[in-house]
Amino acid sequence: MEEKLTLSPLSFAFVGDAYMSLVIRRMLLEKGDMPVNKFHKASVKYVSADAQAAVHDALLEKGFLSEEEQEVMHRGKNHAHPTGRGANYASYKRATGLESLLGWLYMTGKTERADEIIRFGVEYVEGSV
């Protein structure tokens, strides 16, 4: 998988966004069935740029990441481009950094670590960390 390490931070973010969304959706499905629009609204609590930005900050504040993981996340944050969506640019950049880290972990076969970070994020958003 060495060639995948040459992907741009935004390519990692593209994959990381999809991976995080899938994990969150699976988590919600495991809690029980509900109408799809309710699943979507529930998932936004965790995958919005503002929520991801808050998780980004908490990961750094709590020393949850290795130096290598911090560097990957930092590169992703620095490559973010402005968005027309609801988040402000600072939140969007930090969210992109988190997505880059998750994508990098996924593409390098470290899905257990990616899942651990996502679980941390869920617990943080829910207020239990």
C-alpha positions as CSV (number, residue, x, y, z in Angstrom):
1,M,0.0,0.0,0.0
2,E,3.0,2.3,-0.1
3,E,1.9,4.1,-3.2
4,K,-1.2,5.3,-1.4
5,L,0.9,7.3,0.9
6,T,1.6,9.7,-1.9
7,L,-2.0,10.9,-2.1
8,S,-2.7,14.5,-1.4
9,P,-4.1,15.5,2.0
10,L,-7.4,16.4,0.3
11,S,-7.6,12.9,-1.3
12,F,-7.1,11.4,2.2
13,A,-9.9,13.8,3.4
14,F,-12.2,12.6,0.6
15,V,-11.8,9.0,1.8
16,G,-11.8,10.0,5.5
17,D,-15.1,11.8,5.2
18,A,-16.7,8.7,3.5
19,Y,-15.2,6.3,6.1
20,M,-16.3,8.4,9.1
21,S,-19.8,8.8,7.6
22,L,-20.1,5.0,7.1
23,V,-18.9,4.2,10.6
24,I,-21.3,6.8,12.1
25,R,-24.2,5.5,10.0
26,R,-23.5,2.0,11.1
27,M,-23.4,3.1,14.7
28,L,-26.8,4.7,14.3
29,L,-28.3,1.7,12.6
30,E,-27.1,-0.5,15.4
31,K,-29.1,1.6,17.9
32,G,-32.3,0.7,16.0
33,D,-34.4,1.5,13.0
34,M,-35.9,4.9,12.2
35,P,-36.9,6.9,9.1
36,V,-33.9,7.8,6.9
37,N,-34.4,11.5,7.4
38,K,-34.0,10.9,11.1
39,F,-30.8,8.9,10.5
40,H,-29.4,11.8,8.5
41,K,-30.3,14.4,11.1
42,A,-28.7,12.2,13.8
43,S,-25.5,11.7,11.8
44,V,-25.0,15.5,11.3
45,K,-24.4,15.8,15.0
46,Y,-21.2,13.9,14.5
47,V,-20.1,14.6,10.9
48,S,-20.7,18.3,10.6
49,A,-17.7,20.5,10.1
50,D,-18.3,22.2,13.4
51,A,-18.4,18.8,15.3
52,Q,-15.4,17.5,13.5
53,A,-13.5,20.7,14.2
54,A,-14.3,20.3,17.9
55,V,-13.1,16.7,17.8
56,H,-9.9,17.8,16.0
57,D,-9.2,20.3,18.9
58,A,-10.0,17.7,21.6
59,L,-7.7,15.1,20.1
60,L,-4.8,17.6,20.3
61,E,-5.7,18.9,23.7
62,K,-6.0,15.5,25.2
63,G,-2.8,14.2,23.6
64,F,-4.7,11.4,21.9
65,L,-2.6,11.3,18.7
66,S,1.0,10.2,17.9
67,E,3.4,12.8,16.4
68,E,2.9,11.1,13.0
69,E,-0.9,11.4,13.3
70,Q,-0.7,15.0,14.3
71,E,1.5,15.7,11.3
72,V,-1.0,14.1,8.9
73,M,-3.9,16.0,10.4
74,H,-1.9,19.2,10.3
75,R,-1.2,18.8,6.5
76,G,-4.9,18.1,5.9
77,K,-5.8,21.2,7.8
78,N,-3.4,23.4,5.8
79,H,-4.7,22.1,2.4
80,A,-8.3,22.8,3.1
81,H,-10.1,25.1,0.6
82,P,-13.0,27.5,1.4
83,T,-16.4,26.0,1.3
84,G,-19.8,27.5,0.6
85,R,-21.5,25.4,3.3
86,G,-22.6,26.5,6.7
87,A,-19.3,26.1,8.5
88,N,-16.8,28.9,8.9
89,Y,-13.5,28.6,7.3
90,A,-11.5,27.9,10.5
91,S,-13.9,25.0,11.4
92,Y,-13.8,23.7,7.9
93,K,-10.0,23.6,7.9
94,R,-9.9,21.7,11.2
95,A,-12.6,19.3,10.0
96,T,-10.6,18.6,6.8
97,G,-7.6,17.9,9.0
98,L,-9.5,15.2,10.9
99,E,-10.9,13.7,7.7
100,S,-7.4,13.6,6.2
101,L,-6.1,11.7,9.3
102,L,-9.0,9.2,9.1
103,G,-8.5,8.7,5.4
104,W,-4.7,8.2,5.8
105,L,-5.4,5.6,8.6
106,Y,-7.9,3.8,6.4
107,M,-5.7,3.8,3.3
108,T,-2.7,2.5,5.3
109,G,-4.7,-0.3,6.8
110,K,-5.0,1.1,10.3
111,T,-8.8,1.0,10.5
112,E,-8.8,-0.1,14.1
113,R,-7.0,3.2,15.0
114,A,-9.4,5.1,12.7
115,D,-12.3,3.5,14.6
116,E,-10.8,4.4,17.9
117,I,-10.5,8.0,16.9
118,I,-14.1,8.0,15.6
119,R,-15.3,6.5,18.9
120,F,-13.4,9.2,20.8
121,G,-15.1,11.8,18.6
122,V,-18.6,10.3,19.3
123,E,-17.9,10.3,23.0
124,Y,-16.6,13.8,22.9
125,V,-19.6,15.1,21.0
126,E,-21.9,13.3,23.4
127,G,-20.1,14.9,26.3
128,S,-18.7,11.8,27.9
129,V,-15.0,12.5,27.3
